[in-house]
Each structure stands twice: as C-alpha cells, then as structure tokens.
Amino acid sequence: MSIEFIGFITNNDSSETRVRSGPILDRSYIETVAKAHELAGFDRALLAFHSTIPDGLQVGQHVLSVTEKLKVMIAQRPGFTAPTLLARQLATIDQFSGGRVSLHVITGGNATELRQDGNTIDDKDERYARTDEWLEVIKQEWRSEKPFSYSGKYYQVENGFSQVKPFNPAGIPIFVGGASDAAIEVAGKHADTFALWGESYAQVRDVTTRVRAAAAKHGRPAPRFSLSVRPIIADTEEKAWAKADDILARATALQDKTGYRKPVDGHATAGAKRLLALAEQGTRIDKRLWTEMAALTGANSNTTALVGTPEQVAEVFADYYDLGVSHFLIRGFDPLIDAIDYGRELIPRTRELVAQRAAAHKNSGVAA
C-alpha cells in the first residue's frame, strides 16, 4: 500500500499563530506555497471550503497552472452547487490539468455558518442524505455515456449528460470526511478515501473498522484512509516540545486577532467532539500526539499535533500506516516554512520507514 502526503494551501499567510498581513486572496503567497509544496515532495494539497472565503475551484485552477505535478484536493459542500454543474466544473479542470484533481466532500459543520450560503437543512443526518444523492448524481454525470434521469428527494435531473469527462478512466478521486454514523454510511457508499482528523491509535481503529463495515454493506472494497495532523518538528525532542509550548502561547495571545477560538455557541461537530474527548484524556496521547491546541480552539479544525524530531514523527506515521492509514494530510502553524521543513526530512524519512514496514508485512504474510 503506497502512501501519499497531502499539504494545505491557504489563501493568505495566516494561521492560529499568525495574523494575516496581506490581502484575503494573496496571489503571490498562494503561488509560493504551491511551488514549495511541489518541491517539498507533497503529492497533493487541500484547498478548503468556508462560507466566507475565496472560491476553491478557481484557486485550485490557479494552483494547477503554476505547478507541474502537484495535485489538488478541492473541498466542496453538497447543497450549494448543483451536482451536474459541479461535476462538469471539476471534469473541466481535471482535463486542463491532466488528471490532477480530487474532490473533498465536507457535509457537516456549524449550521449557523452553513446558513450564510443559504442552507435550510439544520439536521445533520438529513444533510448527509442530501450528500448521498449529490454524489450519486455527480458520479452519473462523470460516468454515463448517454443522457440519464435521476429522481430523488433533493435532486431531480432530466436527461442529464456531460460531454466532458474526467481525464482518467477511473474518474476523479472522492475524499469524504466526517465522524458521525451518517457520515460513515455515506463514506462506505461513495468514498475512495475516508479522511480522519489526528486521532489516537484506538480512535483510528474504531473509525476505520466502522467505515470498512459500511463499505462491505454496499458491496464495495474498503476505501483508503487519510489522517490530518499538524507536525511540530525540531532537531531534538526537547526543542520540539519547547516549540509546541511557544505555539500554544502565541495562539492563546492572538485568538482575538486570528479568530481561531472556541465557537461562542459551544457548537462542535462529531469530529471535534472526538478530538475534545481525546484532549480530556491528557495533553499527550500515545507516543507523541499533542492535544492542547484542540482544547484551546474547540477543535474547530484539525488541531492535534505530532511533536518530536522528524525521525520520531515519521515513526508515528509508520504506526498509523500499520493501522491502515495511507494518506497523511499535514500542515504547520507557519504554513510556508513548515511545508519546506517537512520536505527536508519528515516526508522522505516517512516514505523510507513505511517502505520498510511494507516489506516486513509482505515477508511475514501480513496485508499492508
């Protein structure tokens, strides 16, 4: 089982510890970060979706235009763009880029924020039911060689058809995130890769088991698994933990200016609740999973970190690989500098360790 590193390209130079100084849509910064990810050895990069930020489809197309090999994972929320239209938009970009596009489906989130885009469905299970139909229509738009009709509760299509198809016959890879039972049901039916946040070994075992069961129920092979985490690395373990303490202090001091703080209404997604429950167990989980940033911010994004030397963090990634994780979505608190640092030792060392683990599994007859 091969591994993949996924980065994260923000629209400007900001994070939990960095107050934005440039424009909201900083073209020069986006180009620099995209090229840095490609040079650092990342396979693809995530472009986020939020009800108030620049459009990820257009940012993704620009990233593809200034890189040669880097793939993009464009996040989209079902319910705001007609699935037939989005399918053609993604297929068009995929054709221009030579097959470098993937779709990241995010359904949950804060209902208050979703209403900023006109969402009228507050019930999460119902939103996932809409996601199921949305993905069914998208797949038919990509795959059907003749006009098709679709009649569902949320979408109705008459003689739908797309002349443009994905670049690769296998289609555009679909990533699905979420932690609720409804999310896992949709992932089992549709996901090529299921995206987890940076959870403990025990939590990863639990979620991957549930997703595999959901896929089997639909007669599908299990999807691959991605884990999102924030590596904090230094040349010694002591320096890495000191760096983590400094990041926490700066994030705490800058919460009012950056906006990375606990939701005022106490809202937490199912995934955030899992991270917060983990934080209640302690600040350091398993070998070196650090939870204090999740506790500080309400885990309103992937905020757990792995702290240590590149060798130590690579070892934890290899442990997750043994649990079935093949994709690692990593981003730092200083996004540009950290992406470059990850490329120097962390990414190559992880690939080396995982190759060793895979060879050991093969020799022992254990499936990797």
C-alpha positions in Angstrom: 0.0 0.0 0.0 1.6 3.2 -1.2 1.5 6.4 0.9 0.6 9.9 0.0 1.4 13.3 1.6 -1.3 16.0 1.3 -0.5 19.6 2.1 -2.7 22.6 2.7 -2.7 25.8 0.7 -4.3 28.8 2.4 -5.4 31.9 0.5 -3.1 34.1 2.6 -0.3 33.9 5.1 -2.2 33.3 8.3 -2.8 30.6 10.9 -3.6 30.1 14.6 -0.3 31.8 15.4 -0.1 34.3 12.5 -2.3 37.3 12.0 -2.9 38.0 8.3 -1.0 41.0 7.0 -1.7 40.8 3.3 -4.9 40.6 1.2 -7.5 37.9 1.7 -6.7 36.5 -1.7 -2.9 36.8 -1.8 -1.9 35.6 -5.3 1.8 35.8 -4.7 1.6 33.8 -1.5 -0.6 31.1 -3.0 1.8 30.7 -5.8 4.8 30.5 -3.5 3.2 28.0 -1.2 2.0 25.8 -4.1 5.5 25.7 -5.6 7.0 25.0 -2.1 4.7 22.0 -1.7 5.7 20.6 -5.1 9.4 21.0 -4.3 9.0 19.5 -0.8 7.6 16.3 -2.2 3.9 16.6 -1.4 1.6 14.6 -3.7 -1.4 16.9 -3.5 -2.7 19.9 -1.5 -6.1 20.6 0.1 -8.0 23.8 -0.8 -10.5 24.5 2.0 -14.2 25.5 1.8 -15.9 28.0 4.1 -18.9 30.2 3.6 -16.8 33.4 3.6 -13.5 32.6 1.8 -12.5 32.7 -1.9 -13.7 30.0 -4.2 -11.6 26.9 -4.1 -12.4 25.8 -7.6 -10.8 28.9 -9.0 -7.9 29.0 -6.5 -7.3 25.3 -7.4 -7.2 26.0 -11.1 -4.6 28.7 -10.4 -2.5 26.4 -8.3 -2.5 23.8 -11.1 -1.4 26.4 -13.6 1.7 27.3 -11.6 2.8 23.7 -10.8 3.6 20.7 -12.9 3.0 17.6 -10.8 1.2 18.7 -7.6 -2.4 17.5 -7.4 -5.2 19.4 -5.7 -8.0 18.3 -3.4 -10.8 20.8 -3.7 -13.2 20.9 -0.8 -16.9 21.3 -1.6 -20.1 21.3 0.5 -23.1 19.5 -1.0 -26.2 21.6 -1.4 -24.8 24.8 -2.7 -23.8 24.0 -6.3 -25.9 21.7 -8.5 -24.2 18.3 -8.7 -24.4 18.3 -12.5 -22.7 21.6 -12.8 -20.0 20.8 -10.2 -19.3 17.5 -12.0 -18.7 19.4 -15.2 -16.6 22.1 -13.5 -14.3 19.5 -11.8 -14.1 17.4 -15.0 -13.1 20.5 -17.0 -10.3 21.5 -14.5 -9.2 17.8 -14.4 -8.9 17.8 -18.2 -6.9 21.0 -18.2 -4.5 19.7 -15.5 -4.0 16.2 -16.9 -5.8 14.4 -14.1 -4.6 16.3 -11.1 -8.0 17.0 -9.4 -9.7 15.3 -6.5 -12.9 16.2 -4.6 -13.1 16.5 -0.8 -16.7 16.3 0.4 -17.5 18.0 3.6 -21.1 17.9 4.8 -21.2 18.8 8.5 -20.0 22.0 10.1 -21.8 24.7 12.0 -25.4 25.2 10.9 -25.1 28.9 11.6 -22.2 29.2 9.1 -24.0 27.0 6.6 -26.9 29.3 6.6 -24.5 32.0 5.3 -24.7 30.2 2.0 -28.4 29.7 2.1 -28.6 26.2 3.7 -32.0 25.4 5.0 -31.3 21.9 6.4 -30.2 22.1 10.0 -30.5 18.3 10.7 -27.1 16.7 10.1 -28.4 13.3 9.2 -30.6 14.9 6.5 -27.7 16.9 5.2 -25.8 13.6 4.7 -28.9 12.1 3.0 -28.6 15.1 0.6 -24.9 14.4 0.2 -25.6 10.8 -0.8 -27.9 11.9 -3.6 -25.5 14.7 -4.6 -22.7 12.2 -5.1 -24.9 9.7 -6.9 -25.7 12.5 -9.5 -22.1 13.6 -9.8 -20.9 10.1 -10.5 -23.6 9.6 -13.1 -22.6 12.9 -14.8 -19.0 11.7 -14.9 -19.7 8.1 -16.0 -22.8 8.0 -18.1 -22.2 7.7 -21.8 -25.8 8.6 -22.6 -28.4 11.0 -21.0 -29.7 9.9 -17.6 -32.5 10.9 -15.4 -32.5 11.0 -11.6 -35.4 11.4 -9.2 -34.5 11.8 -5.5 -35.8 13.8 -2.5 -33.3 16.6 -3.0 -32.3 16.4 -6.7 -34.2 15.7 -9.9 -32.4 15.5 -13.2 -34.0 15.0 -16.6 -31.7 13.8 -19.4 -28.6 14.9 -17.6 -25.3 14.5 -19.6 -21.8 15.8 -19.6 -19.7 15.9 -22.7 -16.6 16.4 -20.6 -15.4 13.5 -18.5 -12.6 13.2 -16.0 -9.1 12.9 -17.5 -8.5 9.4 -16.1 -10.9 6.5 -16.9 -11.0 5.7 -13.1 -12.5 9.1 -12.6 -11.8 11.9 -10.1 -10.9 10.6 -6.6 -13.5 11.3 -3.9 -12.5 12.0 -0.3 -15.2 12.0 2.3 -14.7 13.5 5.8 -16.9 13.2 8.9 -17.2 11.2 12.1 -21.0 10.7 12.6 -22.8 7.5 11.8 -24.4 9.3 8.8 -21.0 10.4 7.5 -19.6 6.9 7.8 -22.6 5.5 5.9 -22.1 7.9 3.0 -18.3 7.2 3.0 -18.9 3.5 2.9 -21.1 4.0 -0.2 -19.0 6.6 -2.1 -15.5 7.4 -0.7 -12.3 6.4 -2.4 -10.5 7.8 0.6 -12.0 8.5 4.1 -10.5 11.5 5.9 -9.9 11.3 9.7 -8.6 14.1 11.9 -5.5 13.4 14.0 -6.9 10.9 16.4 -5.4 8.3 18.8 -4.5 4.8 17.7 -7.6 3.5 19.4 -9.9 6.0 17.7 -8.4 5.3 14.3 -9.0 1.6 14.8 -12.6 2.3 15.8 -13.4 4.6 12.8 -11.6 2.5 10.2 -13.5 -0.6 11.4 -16.8 1.2 11.1 -16.0 2.6 7.6 -14.9 -0.8 6.3 -18.1 -2.4 7.6 -20.2 0.4 5.8 -18.3 -0.2 2.6 -18.9 -4.0 2.8 -22.6 -3.4 3.3 -22.7 -1.7 0.0 -20.6 -4.4 -1.7 -17.6 -2.0 -2.2 -13.9 -2.5 -1.2 -12.9 -0.5 1.8 -11.7 3.0 1.0 -8.2 4.2 1.8 -7.7 6.3 4.9 -6.2 9.7 5.4 -5.2 11.2 8.7 -4.8 15.0 9.2 -2.4 16.3 11.8 0.0 19.2 12.5 3.6 18.0 12.8 5.8 20.1 15.1 9.4 19.1 14.5 12.9 20.1 15.6 16.3 18.5 15.7 15.8 17.3 19.3 12.7 16.2 21.1 13.3 18.8 23.8 13.3 21.6 21.2 10.2 20.3 19.6 8.2 20.4 22.8 9.5 23.9 23.5 8.4 24.8 20.1 4.9 23.4 20.8 4.7 25.4 24.1 5.6 28.5 22.2 3.0 27.8 19.5 0.3 27.4 22.2 1.3 30.6 24.0 1.2 32.6 20.7 -2.1 31.1 19.7 -3.6 31.9 23.1 -2.4 35.5 22.9 -3.6 36.0 19.3 -7.0 34.4 19.5 -9.0 37.6 19.3 -6.9 38.8 16.2 -6.8 35.5 14.3 -10.4 34.3 15.1 -9.2 30.8 15.9 -11.1 30.3 19.2 -13.9 28.1 20.6 -17.3 28.7 19.0 -19.3 31.1 21.1 -22.3 28.9 20.9 -20.3 25.8 22.1 -21.0 24.1 18.7 -18.8 21.2 17.9 -19.0 18.7 15.0 -18.8 15.0 15.7 -15.2 15.1 14.7 -14.5 18.0 17.0 -16.2 16.2 19.9 -13.9 13.2 19.3 -10.8 15.4 19.5 -12.1 17.3 22.6 -12.8 13.9 24.3 -9.3 12.9 23.5 -8.0 16.2 25.0 -9.8 15.4 28.2 -7.7 12.2 28.5 -4.5 14.3 28.6 -2.3 16.7 26.7 -0.1 13.9 25.3 -1.7 10.8 23.9 0.0 7.6 22.6 3.6 8.2 21.7 3.5 12.0 20.9 0.0 13.2 19.9 -0.4 16.6 21.5 -4.0 17.9 22.2 -3.6 21.3 23.8 -4.3 23.3 20.6 -7.5 21.3 20.1 -8.6 22.1 23.6 -7.8 25.8 23.1 -9.7 26.3 19.9 -12.6 23.9 20.4 -11.1 21.6 17.8 -12.8 23.6 15.1 -10.3 22.3 12.6 -7.6 19.7 12.6 -5.6 20.9 15.6 -3.9 17.9 17.1 -0.2 17.7 16.5 2.6 15.2 16.5 5.7 16.6 18.3 9.2 15.4 18.1 12.2 15.0 15.8 11.5 14.1 12.1 12.6 10.6 12.9 10.2 10.3 15.8 7.2 11.8 14.0 7.9 9.5 11.0 7.8 6.6 13.3 4.3 7.5 14.4 3.2 7.9 10.8 4.5 4.4 10.2 2.4 3.2 13.2 -0.7 4.8 11.6 0.3 3.1 8.4 0.2 -0.3 10.2 -3.4 0.7 11.2 -4.4 1.1 7.6 -3.7 4.8 7.0 -2.1 5.6 3.6 -2.6 9.3 3.3 -1.2 12.0 5.6 -2.6 15.5 5.4 0.0 17.7 7.2 0.2 21.4 7.7 2.1 23.6 10.1 1.4 26.7 12.2 3.8 28.6 10.0 2.4 27.2 6.7 5.1 28.1 4.2 8.2 27.5 6.3 6.8 24.3 7.8 6.0 22.9 4.4 9.6 23.4 3.3 10.8 21.8 6.6 8.6 18.8 6.1 10.2 18.2 2.7 13.7 18.1 4.1 13.5 15.1 6.4 9.9 14.2 7.6 8.4 13.3 4.2 11.4 11.3 2.9 12.0 9.6 6.2 8.4 8.5 6.5 8.4 7.1 3.0 11.6 5.2 3.9 10.1 3.8 7.1 6.8 2.9 5.5 8.6 1.0 2.7 10.4 -0.9 5.4 7.2 -1.7 7.2 5.5 -2.8 3.9 8.4 -5.1 3.1 8.2 -6.6 6.6 4.4 -7.1 6.2 5.0 -8.8 2.8 7.7 -11.1 4.1 5.5 -12.1 7.1 2.4 -12.6 5.0 0.5 -9.7 6.7 -1.5 -7.5 4.4 -0.3 -3.9 4.5 
